[in-house]
Amino acid sequence: MTAADPSGAGATLRWIGHATVVLDVGGARVVTDPLLRPHAGLLRRRAPAPHPEHWAAPDVVLVSHLHHDHAEVGSLRLLGDAPVLAGRANAHWLARQGLRAVGLGAEEWWTVPGSVVRVRPVPAEHGHRPMPHRPNAAHGFLVVAPGLRAWFAGDTAPYPHMRRLPELAGGPIDLAMVPVGGWGPRLSGGHMDPRQAAAVCEAIGARWALPVHWGTLHPPAQRRLPPGWMDRAGPAFARALGRRAQVEPVLLAPGEAVRLGEPGAAVERVAEAPDEA
């Protein structure tokens, strides 16, 4: 896809790790919950920080909520003057950090300047770990371009009105980007495990599903945790989808990218230049 391509077909999808996704579609680059540095508070990134070429020059940044592994202020500042979309209460806090924050109401659509891409917040259920020093509202986002309707879930537990997402998007959801794990072997409330996430993707009729929020961050004392826990959630999600057959899993390692094909076409992996990290 080129920047001038107005169609969602051929969109490029790159998983940076954790909940950070770069979606190039409809003439715009969308970055979600950017975590671009080697750490988020006490949490440490498993692999090296992502190559700047993979996330540079976004047209819009989406912040689902203000937990440190989703709203890492140092990473947000690396993205320069890109507008940062969030719920209104969260946007007020982000603006106080010197960011170009845009607050959206519950049903408000926002068009990415210079493109045909529209974005709006949608509900999320994620209130189990309230913070005393940041607002605690949580949202997901719909990203709609000609030929592609995408849902970035942020952090959320399943909730009944998820079935309304296609209605809110104006048609079937093509791409679901859903959390399937965390930064430890046990999930706290307000998250989805691989089976729950697969059931949600089937319920909303998604065509492709990218598992996020797994395999990236760990606490400093990882040696005391069960071996292999970081690698399980993504493949478990893909297996759960395989039993449902309707939704195609897009399983990536941090830094990997795919190009989403025309209807009926397979997902095409994007080759990397040999000198890229």
Order of alpha helices (4+ residues) and beta strands (2+ residues): beta-beta-beta-beta-beta-beta-alpha-beta-alpha-beta-beta-beta-beta-beta-alpha-beta-alpha-beta-beta-alpha-beta-beta-beta
